[in-house]
Amino acid sequence: MTQTAALSILLLAICLEVTGTAALQASQQFTKPLPTLLMACCYGGSLFLLSVTLKAIPVGIAYAIWSGVGIVLIALVGYFIFKQSLDTPALVGLSLIVAGVIVVNTFSNSIMH
């Protein structure tokens, strides 16, 4: 598997995880069947695709990217879709997560460039 293919699959895994987490919010503690089913399918698909990327990306790096980008994206979904506010410390923390993902992808020898 090429690095580009692995990163593309990882991006899809992240999108499914973010969709699943948004559906988790919409499920209202599993009281709404459709969002609950969507959440379960998205989480399952996301974890499967994450596992596929491990053929080309070390587990620590793949998980750091998956969780870091997912955290930032779900924070944006929460802000824009669910109208949840983010205070300054939250924004600083999210910025540090983004910086960490950039450092790993730019400077780490653990991932092929």
Secondary structure as UniProt FT lines:
FT   HELIX           3..26
FT   TURN            27..31
FT   HELIX           33..53
FT   TURN            54..56
FT   HELIX           59..80
FT   HELIX           88..107
FT   TURN            109..110
//
